[in-house]
């Protein structure tokens, strides 16, 4: 039990030190703001992700549009 408590405490400390962008990243597809035409309910990319049928994808766009956040959710 001690190992679990220690690991949790270390994880919490690291999370507090993480860059703001990492701390604010969405953790679920529903947390993504914008891109509803792709990841909204019953939309193409969301269906492929939920059905685990996404083979490969190139995410392209200007900085700050959520490419990395979406890639991390898919991974």
N, CA, C, O and CB atoms as a CASP TS submission, in Angstrom:
PFRMAT TS
TARGET T0000
AUTHOR 0000-0000-0000
METHOD Language model
MODEL 1
PARENT N/A
ATOM      1  N   UNK     1       0.834  -1.199   0.000  1.00  0.00           N
ATOM      2  CA  UNK     1       0.000   0.000   0.000  1.00  0.00           C
ATOM      3  C   UNK     1       0.869   1.248   0.000  1.00  0.00           C
ATOM      4  O   UNK     1       0.525   2.239  -0.645  1.00  0.00           O
ATOM      5  CB  UNK     1      -0.943   0.006   1.214  1.00  0.00           C
ATOM      6  N   UNK     2       1.994   1.215   0.717  1.00  0.00           N
ATOM      7  CA  UNK     2       2.878   2.374   0.791  1.00  0.00           C
ATOM      8  C   UNK     2       3.392   2.764  -0.591  1.00  0.00           C
ATOM      9  O   UNK     2       3.476   3.951  -0.906  1.00  0.00           O
ATOM     10  CB  UNK     2       4.053   2.087   1.726  1.00  0.00           C
ATOM     11  N   UNK     3       3.738   1.773  -1.421  1.00  0.00           N
ATOM     12  CA  UNK     3       4.230   2.070  -2.761  1.00  0.00           C
ATOM     13  C   UNK     3       3.193   2.839  -3.568  1.00  0.00           C
ATOM     14  O   UNK     3       3.538   3.781  -4.282  1.00  0.00           O
ATOM     15  CB  UNK     3       4.609   0.781  -3.486  1.00  0.00           C
ATOM     16  N   UNK     4       1.939   2.451  -3.464  1.00  0.00           N
ATOM     17  CA  UNK     4       0.882   3.137  -4.204  1.00  0.00           C
ATOM     18  C   UNK     4       0.725   4.578  -3.731  1.00  0.00           C
ATOM     19  O   UNK     4       0.562   5.487  -4.545  1.00  0.00           O
ATOM     20  CB  UNK     4      -0.444   2.388  -4.056  1.00  0.00           C
ATOM     21  N   UNK     5       0.773   4.788  -2.414  1.00  0.00           N
ATOM     22  CA  UNK     5       0.639   6.145  -1.886  1.00  0.00           C
ATOM     23  C   UNK     5       1.814   7.007  -2.323  1.00  0.00           C
ATOM     24  O   UNK     5       1.638   8.170  -2.685  1.00  0.00           O
ATOM     25  CB  UNK     5       0.538   6.122  -0.353  1.00  0.00           C
ATOM     26  N   UNK     6       3.018   6.431  -2.289  1.00  0.00           N
ATOM     27  CA  UNK     6       4.204   7.180  -2.695  1.00  0.00           C
ATOM     28  C   UNK     6       4.133   7.528  -4.178  1.00  0.00           C
ATOM     29  O   UNK     6       4.401   8.665  -4.568  1.00  0.00           O
ATOM     30  CB  UNK     6       5.480   6.376  -2.396  1.00  0.00           C
ATOM     31  N   UNK     7       3.777   6.560  -4.992  1.00  0.00           N
ATOM     32  CA  UNK     7       3.685   6.800  -6.433  1.00  0.00           C
ATOM     33  C   UNK     7       2.650   7.878  -6.726  1.00  0.00           C
ATOM     34  O   UNK     7       2.855   8.726  -7.594  1.00  0.00           O
ATOM     35  CB  UNK     7       3.328   5.501  -7.180  1.00  0.00           C
ATOM     36  N   UNK     8       1.557   7.839  -6.008  1.00  0.00           N
ATOM     37  CA  UNK     8       0.516   8.848  -6.201  1.00  0.00           C
ATOM     38  C   UNK     8       1.017  10.233  -5.820  1.00  0.00           C
ATOM     39  O   UNK     8       0.766  11.204  -6.535  1.00  0.00           O
ATOM     40  CB  UNK     8      -0.726   8.498  -5.381  1.00  0.00           C
ATOM     41  N   UNK     9       1.722  10.331  -4.702  1.00  0.00           N
ATOM     42  CA  UNK     9       2.239  11.627  -4.255  1.00  0.00           C
ATOM     43  C   UNK     9       3.264  12.174  -5.238  1.00  0.00           C
ATOM     44  O   UNK     9       3.265  13.368  -5.537  1.00  0.00           O
ATOM     45  CB  UNK     9       2.864  11.504  -2.860  1.00  0.00           C
ATOM     46  N   UNK    10       4.132  11.309  -5.739  1.00  0.00           N
ATOM     47  CA  UNK    10       5.130  11.742  -6.719  1.00  0.00           C
ATOM     48  C   UNK    10       4.434  12.198  -7.992  1.00  0.00           C
ATOM     49  O   UNK    10       4.798  13.222  -8.569  1.00  0.00           O
ATOM     50  CB  UNK    10       6.134  10.605  -7.027  1.00  0.00           C
ATOM     51  N   UNK    11       3.446  11.449  -8.427  1.00  0.00           N
ATOM     52  CA  UNK    11       2.698  11.822  -9.627  1.00  0.00           C
ATOM     53  C   UNK    11       2.016  13.168  -9.476  1.00  0.00           C
ATOM     54  O   UNK    11       1.993  13.967 -10.412  1.00  0.00           O
ATOM     55  CB  UNK    11       1.668  10.762  -9.952  1.00  0.00           C
ATOM     56  N   UNK    12       1.459  13.420  -8.296  1.00  0.00           N
ATOM     57  CA  UNK    12       0.800  14.707  -8.056  1.00  0.00           C
ATOM     58  C   UNK    12       1.811  15.844  -8.063  1.00  0.00           C
ATOM     59  O   UNK    12       1.529  16.915  -8.600  1.00  0.00           O
ATOM     60  CB  UNK    12       0.042  14.684  -6.721  1.00  0.00           C
ATOM     61  N   UNK    13       2.982  15.629  -7.476  1.00  0.00           N
ATOM     62  CA  UNK    13       4.019  16.664  -7.469  1.00  0.00           C
ATOM     63  C   UNK    13       4.491  16.970  -8.885  1.00  0.00           C
ATOM     64  O   UNK    13       4.670  18.131  -9.254  1.00  0.00           O
ATOM     65  CB  UNK    13       5.208  16.230  -6.600  1.00  0.00           C
ATOM     66  N   UNK    14       4.689  15.930  -9.665  1.00  0.00           N
ATOM     67  CA  UNK    14       5.117  16.131 -11.048  1.00  0.00           C
ATOM     68  C   UNK    14       4.042  16.848 -11.853  1.00  0.00           C
ATOM     69  O   UNK    14       4.349  17.701 -12.685  1.00  0.00           O
ATOM     70  CB  UNK    14       5.457  14.791 -11.704  1.00  0.00           C
ATOM     71  N   UNK    15       2.790  16.506 -11.607  1.00  0.00           N
ATOM     72  CA  UNK    15       1.689  17.148 -12.329  1.00  0.00           C
ATOM     73  C   UNK    15       1.636  18.641 -12.020  1.00  0.00           C
ATOM     74  O   UNK    15       1.331  19.442 -12.904  1.00  0.00           O
ATOM     75  CB  UNK    15       0.350  16.485 -11.968  1.00  0.00           C
ATOM     76  N   UNK    16       1.925  19.024 -10.787  1.00  0.00           N
ATOM     77  CA  UNK    16       1.915  20.450 -10.425  1.00  0.00           C
ATOM     78  C   UNK    16       3.052  21.205 -11.096  1.00  0.00           C
ATOM     79  O   UNK    16       2.942  22.405 -11.347  1.00  0.00           O
ATOM     80  CB  UNK    16       2.011  20.617  -8.909  1.00  0.00           C
ATOM     81  N   UNK    17       4.136  20.510 -11.385  1.00  0.00           N
ATOM     82  CA  UNK    17       5.294  21.148 -12.009  1.00  0.00           C
ATOM     83  C   UNK    17       5.222  21.132 -13.534  1.00  0.00           C
ATOM     84  O   UNK    17       6.011  21.806 -14.196  1.00  0.00           O
ATOM     85  CB  UNK    17       6.563  20.464 -11.556  1.00  0.00           C
ATOM     86  N   UNK    18       4.307  20.389 -14.082  1.00  0.00           N
ATOM     87  CA  UNK    18       4.204  20.275 -15.539  1.00  0.00           C
ATOM     88  C   UNK    18       3.853  21.630 -16.143  1.00  0.00           C
ATOM     89  O   UNK    18       3.217  22.457 -15.490  1.00  0.00           O
ATOM     90  CB  UNK    18       3.146  19.217 -15.935  1.00  0.00           C
ATOM     91  N   UNK    19       4.261  21.856 -17.381  1.00  0.00           N
ATOM     92  CA  UNK    19       3.899  23.109 -18.043  1.00  0.00           C
ATOM     93  C   UNK    19       2.381  23.275 -18.093  1.00  0.00           C
ATOM     94  O   UNK    19       1.636  22.296 -18.141  1.00  0.00           O
ATOM     95  CB  UNK    19       4.486  23.156 -19.465  1.00  0.00           C
ATOM     96  N   UNK    20       1.947  24.512 -18.082  1.00  0.00           N
ATOM     97  CA  UNK    20       0.515  24.811 -18.075  1.00  0.00           C
ATOM     98  C   UNK    20      -0.201  24.128 -19.234  1.00  0.00           C
ATOM     99  O   UNK    20      -1.298  23.598 -19.055  1.00  0.00           O
ATOM    100  CB  UNK    20       0.289  26.319 -18.140  1.00  0.00           C
ATOM    101  N   UNK    21       0.400  24.134 -20.409  1.00  0.00           N
ATOM    102  CA  UNK    21      -0.235  23.502 -21.569  1.00  0.00           C
ATOM    103  C   UNK    21      -0.506  22.027 -21.310  1.00  0.00           C
ATOM    104  O   UNK    21      -1.550  21.513 -21.712  1.00  0.00           O
ATOM    105  CB  UNK    21       0.643  23.662 -22.815  1.00  0.00           C
ATOM    106  N   UNK    22       0.412  21.341 -20.649  1.00  0.00           N
ATOM    107  CA  UNK    22       0.213  19.924 -20.343  1.00  0.00           C
ATOM    108  C   UNK    22      -0.872  19.724 -19.290  1.00  0.00           C
ATOM    109  O   UNK    22      -1.641  18.765 -19.364  1.00  0.00           O
ATOM    110  CB  UNK    22       1.520  19.299 -19.865  1.00  0.00           C
ATOM    111  N   UNK    23      -0.936  20.610 -18.327  1.00  0.00           N
ATOM    112  CA  UNK    23      -1.943  20.477 -17.271  1.00  0.00           C
ATOM    113  C   UNK    23      -3.349  20.758 -17.780  1.00  0.00           C
ATOM    114  O   UNK    23      -4.320  20.248 -17.222  1.00  0.00           O
ATOM    115  CB  UNK    23      -1.621  21.414 -16.121  1.00  0.00           C
ATOM    116  N   UNK    24      -3.470  21.558 -18.828  1.00  0.00           N
ATOM    117  CA  UNK    24      -4.789  21.935 -19.334  1.00  0.00           C
ATOM    118  C   UNK    24      -5.241  21.109 -20.529  1.00  0.00           C
ATOM    119  O   UNK    24      -6.343  21.318 -21.037  1.00  0.00           O
ATOM    120  CB  UNK    24      -4.788  23.381 -19.708  1.00  0.00           C
ATOM    121  N   UNK    25      -4.425  20.188 -20.983  1.00  0.00           N
ATOM    122  CA  UNK    25      -4.802  19.379 -22.146  1.00  0.00           C
ATOM    123  C   UNK    25      -6.062  18.578 -21.850  1.00  0.00           C
ATOM    124  O   UNK    25      -6.269  18.131 -20.721  1.00  0.00           O
ATOM    125  CB  UNK    25      -3.653  18.435 -22.550  1.00  0.00           C
ATOM    126  N   UNK    26      -6.901  18.396 -22.863  1.00  0.00           N
ATOM    127  CA  UNK    26      -8.088  17.554 -22.669  1.00  0.00           C
ATOM    128  C   UNK    26      -7.678  16.109 -22.378  1.00  0.00           C
ATOM    129  O   UNK    26      -6.650  15.634 -22.860  1.00  0.00           O
ATOM    130  CB  UNK    26      -9.004  17.611 -23.916  1.00  0.00           C
ATOM    131  N   UNK    27      -8.487  15.430 -21.596  1.00  0.00           N
ATOM    132  CA  UNK    27      -8.203  14.033 -21.275  1.00  0.00           C
ATOM    133  C   UNK    27      -9.230  13.090 -21.908  1.00  0.00           C
ATOM    134  O   UNK    27      -9.063  11.872 -21.855  1.00  0.00           O
ATOM    135  CB  UNK    27      -8.177  13.836 -19.760  1.00  0.00           C
ATOM    136  N   UNK    28     -10.275  13.638 -22.496  1.00  0.00           N
ATOM    137  CA  UNK    28     -11.302  12.856 -23.194  1.00  0.00           C
ATOM    138  C   UNK    28     -11.649  13.580 -24.491  1.00  0.00           C
ATOM    139  O   UNK    28     -11.448  14.790 -24.595  1.00  0.00           O
ATOM    140  CB  UNK    28     -12.585  12.654 -22.298  1.00  0.00           C
ATOM    141  N   UNK    29     -12.160  12.865 -25.464  1.00  0.00           N
ATOM    142  CA  UNK    29     -12.583  13.507 -26.711  1.00  0.00           C
ATOM    143  C   UNK    29     -13.638  14.577 -26.451  1.00  0.00           C
ATOM    144  O   UNK    29     -13.673  15.598 -27.137  1.00  0.00           O
ATOM    145  CB  UNK    29     -13.128  12.462 -27.692  1.00  0.00           C
ATOM    146  N   UNK    30     -14.485  14.348 -25.473  1.00  0.00           N
ATOM    147  CA  UNK    30     -15.534  15.325 -25.156  1.00  0.00           C
ATOM    148  C   UNK    30     -14.964  16.628 -24.614  1.00  0.00           C
ATOM    149  O   UNK    30     -15.655  17.647 -24.615  1.00  0.00           O
ATOM    150  CB  UNK    30     -16.505  14.740 -24.149  1.00  0.00           C
ATOM    151  N   UNK    31     -13.723  16.617 -24.152  1.00  0.00           N
ATOM    152  CA  UNK    31     -13.096  17.823 -23.604  1.00  0.00           C
ATOM    153  C   UNK    31     -12.529  18.738 -24.688  1.00  0.00           C
ATOM    154  O   UNK    31     -12.176  19.882 -24.403  1.00  0.00           O
ATOM    155  CB  UNK    31     -11.994  17.436 -22.643  1.00  0.00           C
ATOM    156  N   UNK    32     -12.437  18.253 -25.918  1.00  0.00           N
ATOM    157  CA  UNK    32     -11.873  19.063 -27.001  1.00  0.00           C
ATOM    158  C   UNK    32     -12.863  20.157 -27.373  1.00  0.00           C
ATOM    159  O   UNK    32     -14.050  19.903 -27.578  1.00  0.00           O
ATOM    160  CB  UNK    32     -11.533  18.184 -28.241  1.00  0.00           C
ATOM    161  N   UNK    33     -12.349  21.379 -27.457  1.00  0.00           N
ATOM    162  CA  UNK    33     -13.175  22.526 -27.835  1.00  0.00           C
ATOM    163  C   UNK    33     -12.918  22.816 -29.300  1.00  0.00           C
ATOM    164  O   UNK    33     -11.767  22.921 -29.724  1.00  0.00           O
ATOM    165  CB  UNK    33     -12.867  23.784 -26.945  1.00  0.00           C
ATOM    166  N   UNK    34     -13.981  22.945 -30.074  1.00  0.00           N
ATOM    167  CA  UNK    34     -13.833  23.171 -31.511  1.00  0.00           C
ATOM    168  C   UNK    34     -13.694  21.849 -32.243  1.00  0.00           C
ATOM    169  O   UNK    34     -13.751  20.785 -31.626  1.00  0.00           O
ATOM    170  CB  UNK    34     -12.621  24.068 -31.798  1.00  0.00           C
ATOM    171  N   UNK    35     -13.514  21.907 -33.535  1.00  0.00           N
ATOM    172  CA  UNK    35     -13.353  20.720 -34.379  1.00  0.00           C
ATOM    173  C   UNK    35     -14.550  19.776 -34.276  1.00  0.00           C
ATOM    174  O   UNK    35     -14.412  18.567 -34.465  1.00  0.00           O
ATOM    175  CB  UNK    35     -12.080  19.977 -33.998  1.00  0.00           C
ATOM    176  N   UNK    36     -15.717  20.329 -33.977  1.00  0.00           N
ATOM    177  CA  UNK    36     -16.919  19.496 -33.840  1.00  0.00           C
ATOM    178  C   UNK    36     -17.211  18.715 -35.116  1.00  0.00           C
ATOM    179  O   UNK    36     -17.768  17.619 -35.057  1.00  0.00           O
ATOM    180  CB  UNK    36     -18.126  20.362 -33.477  1.00  0.00           C
ATOM    181  N   UNK    37     -16.842  19.268 -36.265  1.00  0.00           N
ATOM    182  CA  UNK    37     -17.102  18.584 -37.534  1.00  0.00           C
ATOM    183  C   UNK    37     -16.280  17.300 -37.666  1.00  0.00           C
ATOM    184  O   UNK    37     -16.563  16.467 -38.528  1.00  0.00           O
ATOM    185  CB  UNK    37     -16.797  19.518 -38.706  1.00  0.00           C
ATOM    186  N   UNK    38     -15.279  17.142 -36.826  1.00  0.00           N
ATOM    187  CA  UNK    38     -14.447  15.935 -36.853  1.00  0.00           C
ATOM    188  C   UNK    38     -14.634  15.043 -35.633  1.00  0.00           C
ATOM    189  O   UNK    38     -14.723  13.823 -35.765  1.00  0.00           O
ATOM    190  CB  UNK    38     -13.001  16.319 -36.965  1.00  0.00           C
ATOM    191  N   UNK    39     -14.694  15.641 -34.451  1.00  0.00           N
ATOM    192  CA  UNK    39     -14.724  14.830 -33.228  1.00  0.00           C
ATOM    193  C   UNK    39     -16.031  14.958 -32.456  1.00  0.00           C
ATOM    194  O   UNK    39     -16.135  14.472 -31.330  1.00  0.00           O
ATOM    195  CB  UNK    39     -13.580  15.217 -32.331  1.00  0.00           C
ATOM    196  N   UNK    40     -17.020  15.603 -33.046  1.00  0.00           N
ATOM    197  CA  UNK    40     -18.333  15.681 -32.412  1.00  0.00           C
ATOM    198  C   UNK    40     -18.999  14.311 -32.440  1.00  0.00           C
ATOM    199  O   UNK    40     -18.487  13.374 -33.053  1.00  0.00           O
ATOM    200  CB  UNK    40     -19.223  16.732 -33.115  1.00  0.00           C
ATOM    201  N   UNK    41     -20.126  14.206 -31.782  1.00  0.00           N
ATOM    202  CA  UNK    41     -20.855  12.936 -31.726  1.00  0.00           C
ATOM    203  C   UNK    41     -21.168  12.441 -33.137  1.00  0.00           C
ATOM    204  O   UNK    41     -21.674  13.192 -33.971  1.00  0.00           O
ATOM    205  CB  UNK    41     -22.161  13.092 -30.910  1.00  0.00           C
ATOM    206  N   UNK    42     -20.867  11.189 -33.389  1.00  0.00           N
ATOM    207  CA  UNK    42     -21.140  10.523 -34.668  1.00  0.00           C
ATOM    208  C   UNK    42     -20.417  11.141 -35.862  1.00  0.00           C
ATOM    209  O   UNK    42     -20.839  10.944 -37.002  1.00  0.00           O
ATOM    210  CB  UNK    42     -22.609  10.540 -34.931  1.00  0.00           C
ATOM    211  N   UNK    43     -19.348  11.876 -35.625  1.00  0.00           N
ATOM    212  CA  UNK    43     -18.576  12.465 -36.726  1.00  0.00           C
ATOM    213  C   UNK    43     -17.457  11.508 -37.136  1.00  0.00           C
ATOM    214  O   UNK    43     -17.097  10.617 -36.367  1.00  0.00           O
ATOM    215  CB  UNK    43     -17.989  13.850 -36.315  1.00  0.00           C
ATOM    216  N   UNK    44     -16.900  11.684 -38.345  1.00  0.00           N
ATOM    217  CA  UNK    44     -15.995  10.671 -38.909  1.00  0.00           C
ATOM    218  C   UNK    44     -14.784  10.305 -38.053  1.00  0.00           C
ATOM    219  O   UNK    44     -14.566   9.126 -37.776  1.00  0.00           O
ATOM    220  CB  UNK    44     -15.511  11.142 -40.215  1.00  0.00           C
ATOM    221  N   UNK    45     -14.008  11.273 -37.638  1.00  0.00           N
ATOM    222  CA  UNK    45     -12.794  10.959 -36.883  1.00  0.00           C
ATOM    223  C   UNK    45     -13.128  10.330 -35.536  1.00  0.00           C
ATOM    224  O   UNK    45     -12.461   9.391 -35.104  1.00  0.00           O
ATOM    225  CB  UNK    45     -11.954  12.221 -36.676  1.00  0.00           C
ATOM    226  N   UNK    46     -14.138  10.836 -34.888  1.00  0.00           N
ATOM    227  CA  UNK    46     -14.540  10.277 -33.590  1.00  0.00           C
ATOM    228  C   UNK    46     -14.957   8.816 -33.733  1.00  0.00           C
ATOM    229  O   UNK    46     -14.590   7.980 -32.908  1.00  0.00           O
ATOM    230  CB  UNK    46     -15.695  11.099 -32.981  1.00  0.00           C
ATOM    231  N   UNK    47     -15.720   8.509 -34.775  1.00  0.00           N
ATOM    232  CA  UNK    47     -16.151   7.118 -34.986  1.00  0.00           C
ATOM    233  C   UNK    47     -14.950   6.202 -35.198  1.00  0.00           C
ATOM    234  O   UNK    47     -14.888   5.109 -34.635  1.00  0.00           O
ATOM    235  CB  UNK    47     -17.104   7.023 -36.194  1.00  0.00           C
ATOM    236  N   UNK    48     -13.992   6.655 -36.017  1.00  0.00           N
ATOM    237  CA  UNK    48     -12.805   5.834 -36.262  1.00  0.00           C
ATOM    238  C   UNK    48     -12.017   5.598 -34.976  1.00  0.00           C
ATOM    239  O   UNK    48     -11.521   4.496 -34.743  1.00  0.00           O
ATOM    240  CB  UNK    48     -11.907   6.498 -37.310  1.00  0.00           C
ATOM    241  N   UNK    49     -11.903   6.621 -34.151  1.00  0.00           N
ATOM    242  CA  UNK    49     -11.170   6.493 -32.890  1.00  0.00           C
ATOM    243  C   UNK    49     -11.901   5.539 -31.948  1.00  0.00           C
ATOM    244  O   UNK    49     -11.287   4.635 -31.379  1.00  0.00           O
ATOM    245  CB  UNK    49     -10.990   7.876 -32.222  1.00  0.00           C
ATOM    246  N   UNK    50     -13.196   5.735 -31.783  1.00  0.00           N
ATOM    247  CA  UNK    50     -13.966   4.908 -30.843  1.00  0.00           C
ATOM    248  C   UNK    50     -14.055   3.458 -31.292  1.00  0.00           C
ATOM    249  O   UNK    50     -14.113   2.553 -30.460  1.00  0.00           O
ATOM    250  CB  UNK    50     -15.367   5.472 -30.674  1.00  0.00           C
ATOM    251  N   UNK    51     -14.065   3.228 -32.612  1.00  0.00           N
ATOM    252  CA  UNK    51     -14.139   1.862 -33.129  1.00  0.00           C
ATOM    253  C   UNK    51     -12.753   1.247 -33.306  1.00  0.00           C
ATOM    254  O   UNK    51     -12.628   0.122 -33.791  1.00  0.00           O
ATOM    255  CB  UNK    51     -14.887   1.843 -34.458  1.00  0.00           C
ATOM    256  N   UNK    52     -11.713   1.983 -32.915  1.00  0.00           N
ATOM    257  CA  UNK    52     -10.325   1.533 -33.025  1.00  0.00           C
ATOM    258  C   UNK    52      -9.988   1.109 -34.453  1.00  0.00           C
ATOM    259  O   UNK    52      -9.335   0.089 -34.672  1.00  0.00           O
ATOM    260  CB  UNK    52     -10.065   0.372 -32.061  1.00  0.00           C
ATOM    261  N   UNK    53     -10.443   1.908 -35.424  1.00  0.00           N
ATOM    262  CA  UNK    53     -10.201   1.621 -36.839  1.00  0.00           C
ATOM    263  C   UNK    53      -9.283   2.652 -37.479  1.00  0.00           C
ATOM    264  O   UNK    53      -9.090   2.624 -38.694  1.00  0.00           O
ATOM    265  CB  UNK    53     -11.518   1.567 -37.596  1.00  0.00           C
ATOM    266  N   UNK    54      -8.723   3.543 -36.711  1.00  0.00           N
ATOM    267  CA  UNK    54      -7.849   4.585 -37.233  1.00  0.00           C
ATOM    268  C   UNK    54      -6.461   4.001 -37.454  1.00  0.00           C
ATOM    269  O   UNK    54      -5.794   3.601 -36.500  1.00  0.00           O
ATOM    270  CB  UNK    54      -7.791   5.802 -36.269  1.00  0.00           C
ATOM    271  N   UNK    55      -6.019   3.949 -38.722  1.00  0.00           N
ATOM    272  CA  UNK    55      -4.711   3.346 -38.990  1.00  0.00           C
ATOM    273  C   UNK    55      -3.593   4.376 -38.889  1.00  0.00           C
ATOM    274  O   UNK    55      -2.639   4.174 -38.137  1.00  0.00           O
ATOM    275  CB  UNK    55      -4.698   2.699 -40.376  1.00  0.00           C
ATOM    276  N   UNK    56      -3.693   5.457 -39.619  1.00  0.00           N
ATOM    277  CA  UNK    56      -2.703   6.524 -39.510  1.00  0.00           C
ATOM    278  C   UNK    56      -3.362   7.826 -39.943  1.00  0.00           C
ATOM    279  O   UNK    56      -4.347   7.832 -40.682  1.00  0.00           O
ATOM    280  CB  UNK    56      -1.434   6.218 -40.375  1.00  0.00           C
ATOM    281  N   UNK    57      -2.799   8.917 -39.471  1.00  0.00           N
ATOM    282  CA  UNK    57      -3.389  10.217 -39.772  1.00  0.00           C
ATOM    283  C   UNK    57      -2.288  11.271 -39.699  1.00  0.00           C
ATOM    284  O   UNK    57      -1.360  11.165 -38.897  1.00  0.00           O
ATOM    285  CB  UNK    57      -4.559  10.555 -38.784  1.00  0.00           C
ATOM    286  N   UNK    58      -2.405  12.284 -40.547  1.00  0.00           N
ATOM    287  CA  UNK    58      -1.498  13.424 -40.500  1.00  0.00           C
ATOM    288  C   UNK    58      -2.302  14.608 -39.982  1.00  0.00           C
ATOM    289  O   UNK    58      -3.283  15.021 -40.601  1.00  0.00           O
ATOM    290  CB  UNK    58      -0.859  13.728 -41.913  1.00  0.00           C
ATOM    291  N   UNK    59      -1.884  15.146 -38.854  1.00  0.00           N
ATOM    292  CA  UNK    59      -2.549  16.320 -38.282  1.00  0.00           C
ATOM    293  C   UNK    59      -1.743  17.541 -38.691  1.00  0.00           C
ATOM    294  O   UNK    59      -0.559  17.645 -38.369  1.00  0.00           O
ATOM    295  CB  UNK    59      -2.676  16.215 -36.712  1.00  0.00           C
ATOM    296  N   UNK    60      -2.375  18.456 -39.391  1.00  0.00           N
ATOM    297  CA  UNK    60      -1.681  19.619 -39.926  1.00  0.00           C
ATOM    298  C   UNK    60      -2.458  20.874 -39.569  1.00  0.00           C
ATOM    299  O   UNK    60      -3.688  20.879 -39.616  1.00  0.00           O
ATOM    300  CB  UNK    60      -1.500  19.502 -41.457  1.00  0.00           C
ATOM    301  N   UNK    61      -1.767  21.910 -39.222  1.00  0.00           N
ATOM    302  CA  UNK    61      -2.406  23.182 -38.936  1.00  0.00           C
ATOM    303  C   UNK    61      -1.490  24.092 -38.155  1.00  0.00           C
ATOM    304  O   UNK    61      -0.399  23.691 -37.746  1.00  0.00           O
ATOM    305  CB  UNK    61      -3.691  22.969 -38.178  1.00  0.00           C
ATOM    306  N   UNK    62      -1.934  25.321 -37.946  1.00  0.00           N
ATOM    307  CA  UNK    62      -1.109  26.285 -37.217  1.00  0.00           C
ATOM    308  C   UNK    62      -0.984  25.913 -35.738  1.00  0.00           C
ATOM    309  O   UNK    62      -1.764  25.111 -35.226  1.00  0.00           O
ATOM    310  CB  UNK    62      -1.698  27.692 -37.353  1.00  0.00           C
ATOM    311  N   UNK    63      -0.001  26.499 -35.060  1.00  0.00           N
ATOM    312  CA  UNK    63       0.183  26.232 -33.632  1.00  0.00           C
ATOM    313  C   UNK    63      -1.069  26.586 -32.829  1.00  0.00           C
ATOM    314  O   UNK    63      -1.776  27.548 -33.128  1.00  0.00           O
ATOM    315  CB  UNK    63       1.383  27.016 -33.099  1.00  0.00           C
ATOM    316  N   UNK    64      -1.314  25.785 -31.811  1.00  0.00           N
ATOM    317  CA  UNK    64      -2.407  26.085 -30.891  1.00  0.00           C
ATOM    318  C   UNK    64      -3.773  25.614 -31.327  1.00  0.00           C
ATOM    319  O   UNK    64      -4.780  26.022 -30.747  1.00  0.00           O
ATOM    320  CB  UNK    64      -2.466  27.520 -30.673  1.00  0.00           C
ATOM    321  N   UNK    65      -3.833  24.761 -32.337  1.00  0.00           N
ATOM    322  CA  UNK    65      -5.140  24.307 -32.812  1.00  0.00           C
ATOM    323  C   UNK    65      -5.547  22.952 -32.251  1.00  0.00           C
ATOM    324  O   UNK    65      -6.634  22.462 -32.557  1.00  0.00           O
ATOM    325  CB  UNK    65      -5.138  24.243 -34.310  1.00  0.00           C
ATOM    326  N   UNK    66      -4.686  22.333 -31.430  1.00  0.00           N
ATOM    327  CA  UNK    66      -5.057  21.087 -30.768  1.00  0.00           C
ATOM    328  C   UNK    66      -4.504  19.825 -31.398  1.00  0.00           C
ATOM    329  O   UNK    66      -4.956  18.728 -31.068  1.00  0.00           O
ATOM    330  CB  UNK    66      -6.510  20.984 -30.725  1.00  0.00           C
ATOM    331  N   UNK    67      -3.549  19.948 -32.287  1.00  0.00           N
ATOM    332  CA  UNK    67      -2.995  18.763 -32.946  1.00  0.00           C
ATOM    333  C   UNK    67      -2.361  17.800 -31.940  1.00  0.00           C
ATOM    334  O   UNK    67      -2.649  16.603 -31.954  1.00  0.00           O
ATOM    335  CB  UNK    67      -1.958  19.179 -33.991  1.00  0.00           C
ATOM    336  N   UNK    68      -1.516  18.316 -31.086  1.00  0.00           N
ATOM    337  CA  UNK    68      -0.834  17.467 -30.104  1.00  0.00           C
ATOM    338  C   UNK    68      -1.824  16.887 -29.107  1.00  0.00           C
ATOM    339  O   UNK    68      -1.721  15.717 -28.739  1.00  0.00           O
ATOM    340  CB  UNK    68       0.250  18.261 -29.364  1.00  0.00           C
ATOM    341  N   UNK    69      -2.772  17.686 -28.672  1.00  0.00           N
ATOM    342  CA  UNK    69      -3.778  17.195 -27.723  1.00  0.00           C
ATOM    343  C   UNK    69      -4.578  16.056 -28.336  1.00  0.00           C
ATOM    344  O   UNK    69      -4.815  15.043 -27.677  1.00  0.00           O
ATOM    345  CB  UNK    69      -4.721  18.334 -27.292  1.00  0.00           C
ATOM    346  N   UNK    70      -4.996  16.209 -29.584  1.00  0.00           N
ATOM    347  CA  UNK    70      -5.752  15.155 -30.253  1.00  0.00           C
ATOM    348  C   UNK    70      -4.886  13.915 -30.439  1.00  0.00           C
ATOM    349  O   UNK    70      -5.354  12.796 -30.226  1.00  0.00           O
ATOM    350  CB  UNK    70      -6.280  15.646 -31.610  1.00  0.00           C
ATOM    351  N   UNK    71      -3.634  14.099 -30.833  1.00  0.00           N
ATOM    352  CA  UNK    71      -2.733  12.957 -31.015  1.00  0.00           C
ATOM    353  C   UNK    71      -2.545  12.197 -29.703  1.00  0.00           C
ATOM    354  O   UNK    71      -2.523  10.966 -29.703  1.00  0.00           O
ATOM    355  CB  UNK    71      -1.369  13.429 -31.552  1.00  0.00           C
ATOM    356  N   UNK    72      -2.412  12.905 -28.603  1.00  0.00           N
ATOM    357  CA  UNK    72      -2.244  12.236 -27.301  1.00  0.00           C
ATOM    358  C   UNK    72      -3.502  11.479 -26.901  1.00  0.00           C
ATOM    359  O   UNK    72      -3.414  10.413 -26.293  1.00  0.00           O
ATOM    360  CB  UNK    72      -1.887  13.259 -26.215  1.00  0.00           C
ATOM    361  N   UNK    73      -4.660  12.012 -27.231  1.00  0.00           N
ATOM    362  CA  UNK    73      -5.901  11.303 -26.921  1.00  0.00           C
ATOM    363  C   UNK    73      -6.023  10.035 -27.760  1.00  0.00           C
ATOM    364  O   UNK    73      -6.467   8.997 -27.271  1.00  0.00           O
ATOM    365  CB  UNK    73      -7.115  12.214 -27.157  1.00  0.00           C
ATOM    366  N   UNK    74      -5.627  10.129 -29.019  1.00  0.00           N
ATOM    367  CA  UNK    74      -5.707   8.968 -29.901  1.00  0.00           C
ATOM    368  C   UNK    74      -4.739   7.885 -29.434  1.00  0.00           C
ATOM    369  O   UNK    74      -5.067   6.698 -29.452  1.00  0.00           O
ATOM    370  CB  UNK    74      -5.402   9.370 -31.359  1.00  0.00           C
ATOM    371  N   UNK    75      -3.548   8.302 -29.016  1.00  0.00           N
ATOM    372  CA  UNK    75      -2.532   7.329 -28.585  1.00  0.00           C
ATOM    373  C   UNK    75      -2.999   6.643 -27.325  1.00  0.00           C
ATOM    374  O   UNK    75      -2.295   5.785 -26.792  1.00  0.00           O
ATOM    375  CB  UNK    75      -1.159   8.010 -28.351  1.00  0.00           C
TER
END
